[in-house]
Amino acid sequence: MYTEDIPTAHRWFAIDCNNIAWDLASQSKRTSDEDLQMFNAAHASAYHWSQVGEPLNYARADTLLSHVHALLSQGRNALFFGKRALHFCQNNPCDELDLATAYSEVAFAHFVLKQPSEHLNYYEEAYKTGKSISDYVDREIFFSEFAHIPAPENL
């Protein structure tokens, strides 16, 4: 491989691994092998973005990592990555969809950690932020994914 092809390869693998991880994450049931593939693909995507991406790509990779760790009941890791994504979106130019999704992933992490008050706070913030997404398609995408985040018991 020529040196000038390496960034293209990193970008291709970042996107491909991202898609693999999200596809597996969206399944209602996964085998333990699929869980491992999802985990590995999410981390591989984050690695490849770290080689060629922009800060927004890193934040989106953190969102995926948060989601995958929450699905695997790894709450501390889910919260770590979710808070990184949220911090980025709160302090940098970011799509409304990215901000709402970051809030939802932090809510999911608090659900996994059995922290009901934080779960409720971030869930409500995700919902409110999602409702304010100006682009109709992005708003629909957000709420179709948000439907998979466990709702607080007192809602």
C-alpha positions as a printed Julia matrix, in Angstrom:
155×3 Matrix{Float64}:
   0.0     0.0    0.0
   1.26    3.43  -0.89
   1.6     5.93   1.93
  -0.9     8.29   0.3
  -3.52    5.49   0.35
  -3.37    5.02   4.12
  -5.73    7.9    5.03
  -8.25    6.6    2.48
  -8.03    3.14   4.02
  -8.47    4.52   7.56
 -11.56    6.44   6.45
 -13.02    3.39   4.7
 -12.46    1.18   7.76
 -13.83    3.87  10.12
 -17.07    4.06   8.14
 -17.37    0.31   7.55
 -16.74   -0.59  11.19
 -19.16    2.13  12.32
 -21.88    0.67  10.1
 -21.2    -2.87  11.27
 -21.39   -1.83  14.93
 -24.63    0.16  14.5
 -26.21   -2.65  12.48
 -25.43   -5.14  15.24
 -26.5    -2.69  17.94
 -29.89   -2.29  16.27
 -30.65   -6.02  16.46
 -33.11   -6.95  19.19
 -31.13  -10.13  19.92
 -27.46  -10.88  19.4
 -25.33  -13.9   20.1
 -22.27  -13.55  22.3
 -20.16  -13.69  19.12
 -22.19  -10.82  17.65
 -21.76   -8.85  20.89
 -18.01   -9.27  20.56
 -18.1    -8.31  16.88
 -20.17   -5.2   17.77
 -17.7    -4.25  20.52
 -14.67   -4.78  18.29
 -16.2    -2.92  15.34
 -17.1     0.09  17.51
 -13.59    0.31  18.91
 -12.02   -0.24  15.5
 -14.14    2.55  14.05
 -13.04    4.89  16.85
  -9.4     3.98  16.23
  -9.61    4.61  12.49
 -11.4     7.94  13.05
  -8.61    8.9   15.45
  -6.19    8.56  12.56
  -8.05   10.64   9.95
 -11.16   12.19  11.45
 -12.14   15.6   12.73
 -13.21   16.25  16.34
 -16.88   15.71  15.39
 -15.97   12.23  14.11
 -14.35   11.5   17.49
 -17.5    12.63  19.3
 -19.67   10.46  17.08
 -17.34    7.53  17.73
 -17.72    8.19  21.47
 -21.5     8.13  21.03
 -21.28    4.72  19.37
 -18.89    3.44  22.04
 -21.26    4.66  24.76
 -24.18    2.88  23.15
 -22.31   -0.38  22.65
 -20.97   -0.41  26.21
 -24.47    0.28  27.56
 -25.89   -2.58  25.5
 -23.23   -4.82  27.01
 -24.13   -3.65  30.55
 -20.8    -1.85  30.96
 -22.25    1.26  32.55
 -19.05    2.97  33.66
 -17.55    2.78  30.17
 -20.86    3.83  28.63
 -20.97    6.88  30.88
 -17.34    7.75  30.17
 -17.83    7.78  26.4
 -21.29    9.34  26.57
 -20.06   12.22  28.72
 -17.14   12.81  26.33
 -19.54   13.04  23.39
 -21.9    15.3   25.33
 -19.08   17.57  26.51
 -17.92   17.97  22.93
 -21.41   18.8   21.66
 -22.05   21.28  24.46
 -18.8    23.14  23.77
 -18.37   23.0   20.0
 -20.4    23.48  16.86
 -22.42   20.3   16.64
 -25.51   19.08  14.81
 -28.71   19.12  16.85
 -29.01   15.38  16.19
 -25.56   14.77  17.7
 -26.41   16.76  20.84
 -29.73   14.99  21.38
 -28.1    11.62  20.78
 -25.31   12.37  23.25
 -27.9    13.22  25.92
 -29.76    9.97  25.18
 -26.59    7.9   25.49
 -25.74    9.46  28.85
 -29.3     8.66  29.95
 -28.84    5.06  28.79
 -25.56    4.8   30.72
 -27.27    6.03  33.91
 -30.02    3.45  33.34
 -27.4     0.69  33.14
 -25.73    2.04  36.29
 -29.11    2.02  38.09
 -28.98    5.76  38.79
 -32.65    6.69  38.34
 -32.5    10.42  39.03
 -29.64   11.0   36.56
 -31.33    8.66  34.08
 -34.5    10.76  34.3
 -32.65   14.09  34.01
 -30.67   13.12  30.91
 -33.63   11.3   29.36
 -35.79   14.42  29.69
 -32.99   16.59  28.28
 -32.58   14.2   25.34
 -36.32   14.31  24.65
 -36.44   18.11  24.87
 -33.37   18.5   22.67
 -34.76   15.96  20.2
 -38.04   17.89  19.95
 -36.07   21.02  19.05
 -34.22   19.41  16.1
 -35.18   21.69  13.22
 -34.59   19.22  10.38
 -37.58   16.88  10.08
 -35.54   13.9    8.84
 -32.96   14.27  11.62
 -35.76   14.58  14.2
 -37.37   11.38  12.87
 -34.02    9.57  12.95
 -33.44   10.69  16.52
 -36.84    9.57  17.8
 -36.67    6.24  16.01
 -33.37    5.54  17.83
 -34.48    7.19  21.09
 -37.36    4.68  21.25
 -34.72    2.03  22.08
 -33.39    3.91  25.12
 -35.17    2.61  28.24
 -37.59    5.18  29.6
 -37.48    6.13  33.28
 -40.07    4.33  35.37
 -41.77    7.53  36.54
 -42.55    8.85  33.05
